[in-house]
Amino acid sequence: MGTAGVVIWSIIASLLGALLVLAIQESVKYLKSRKGPLTGDWLQTFTDSQTDKQDLVHCRHIGDRLEGTIERLKPADQTYKRWRFEARKRNAMIFGTYWAIDRKNNDGSHGTIQHYLITNSRLEGFYVKLQVATQKGRFVSNLKATRFQWVRRA
């Protein structure tokens, strides 16, 4: 193959590379445009808690997947607490898991979550956490469900 053949193949390879980059950029743009209606910030309040707890939820919703972070707003002495969550949406049901980001200061804070979509601005549900204690030298476990709601922040 002569010099002209090498130049032609180089041009073809460059064009194919440029087309591949454009295709990837368009795919990323398409995926970002598919963000779901639950994407955004939510205020999480607990309806059956003894203390006034509030969290700020940052949620990304793409397809049937939800993921994000939760940060404690109230009480003031717990603002160091942060969690991550992942969930799936099936019709009006959302179910998933949450876990503490900082296990050093918030170890053992993990469990499951379940929401029911009331409107695109309000969800109600509960989280379940395993509590383990010792009684008479034995470990005793108990599943504790706590009700909460998400309301979209304005």
C-alpha positions in Angstrom: 0.0 0.0 0.0 1.4 3.3 -1.0 1.4 6.7 0.8 -1.9 7.6 -0.8 -3.5 4.5 0.7 -2.2 5.2 4.1 -3.6 8.8 3.9 -7.0 7.6 2.8 -7.2 5.1 5.6 -6.1 7.7 8.1 -8.9 10.0 6.9 -11.5 7.3 7.1 -10.3 6.4 10.7 -10.5 10.0 11.7 -14.0 10.3 10.3 -15.2 7.2 12.1 -13.7 8.4 15.3 -15.5 11.8 15.0 -18.8 10.0 14.3 -18.2 7.8 17.3 -17.6 10.8 19.6 -20.8 12.5 18.2 -22.8 9.3 18.8 -21.6 9.1 22.4 -22.4 12.8 23.0 -25.9 12.4 21.6 -26.5 9.3 23.7 -25.4 11.1 26.9 -27.7 14.0 26.0 -30.6 11.6 25.4 -30.1 9.8 28.7 -29.9 13.1 30.6 -33.1 14.3 29.0 -34.9 11.2 30.3 -34.7 12.4 33.9 -37.8 11.3 35.7 -40.4 13.5 37.4 -39.1 12.6 40.9 -35.7 14.2 40.2 -35.0 17.1 42.6 -34.9 18.1 46.3 -37.4 16.7 48.8 -38.1 17.4 52.5 -38.4 14.2 54.4 -40.3 14.3 57.7 -41.1 11.5 60.0 -44.8 11.1 61.0 -44.4 8.7 64.0 -41.1 9.8 65.5 -40.8 11.1 69.1 -38.3 13.8 68.0 -38.8 16.4 65.3 -36.6 15.0 62.6 -36.2 16.5 59.1 -34.0 15.5 56.2 -33.1 17.0 52.9 -33.2 14.4 50.1 -31.4 15.0 46.8 -32.9 12.5 44.3 -32.0 11.6 40.7 -34.7 9.6 38.8 -33.8 8.1 35.5 -36.0 5.4 34.0 -37.1 3.2 36.9 -34.1 3.9 39.0 -33.8 6.4 41.9 -30.6 7.3 43.7 -29.3 10.1 45.8 -28.3 11.4 49.2 -30.1 12.3 52.4 -28.8 14.8 54.8 -30.2 15.5 58.3 -31.5 19.0 58.9 -33.1 18.6 62.3 -32.4 18.1 65.2 -29.3 20.4 65.0 -27.1 18.0 66.9 -27.5 15.4 64.1 -26.7 17.5 61.1 -23.5 15.5 60.6 -25.6 12.5 59.5 -25.7 11.6 55.8 -27.0 8.6 53.8 -27.0 7.3 50.3 -30.0 5.5 48.8 -30.9 3.5 45.7 -34.4 2.4 44.8 -36.6 1.2 41.9 -39.9 2.5 40.9 -42.7 0.1 39.8 -45.9 2.0 39.0 -46.7 3.9 42.2 -44.4 1.8 44.4 -40.8 2.8 45.2 -38.6 0.4 47.1 -34.9 0.3 47.9 -32.1 0.5 50.4 -30.3 3.3 52.3 -26.9 3.3 54.2 -24.8 5.8 56.1 -22.1 7.6 54.2 -19.9 8.1 57.3 -19.8 4.7 59.0 -17.4 6.1 61.6 -19.9 8.5 63.1 -23.2 6.9 62.0 -22.4 3.1 61.9 -25.4 0.8 61.8 -27.6 3.2 60.1 -28.9 1.2 57.1 -32.0 -0.5 56.1 -34.8 -0.7 53.5 -37.2 2.0 52.3 -40.6 1.8 50.7 -42.6 4.7 49.3 -46.0 5.1 47.7 -46.4 7.8 45.1 -49.3 10.0 46.2 -48.6 12.7 43.6 -45.4 13.8 41.8 -44.9 16.2 44.7 -45.7 13.9 47.6 -44.7 10.4 48.6 -45.5 8.5 51.8 -43.9 5.4 53.1 -41.6 3.9 55.8 -38.1 2.6 56.4 -37.3 -0.6 58.1 -34.2 -0.9 60.3 -32.9 -4.0 62.2 -32.4 -3.3 65.9 -30.2 -5.7 67.9 -30.0 -5.7 71.7 -28.9 -8.1 74.4 -31.3 -9.6 76.9 -30.1 -12.0 79.5 -26.9 -12.7 77.6 -28.7 -13.4 74.3 -28.9 -11.2 71.1 -32.5 -10.2 70.3 -33.3 -8.6 67.0 -36.4 -6.6 66.1 -37.4 -5.0 62.8 -38.5 -1.4 63.4 -40.6 0.4 60.8 -40.7 4.2 60.9 -43.3 6.1 58.8 -42.2 9.2 56.8 -43.2 11.4 53.9 -41.4 13.3 51.1 -42.7 16.6 50.0 -41.1 18.4 47.0 -39.1 21.5 48.0 -40.2 24.6 46.2 
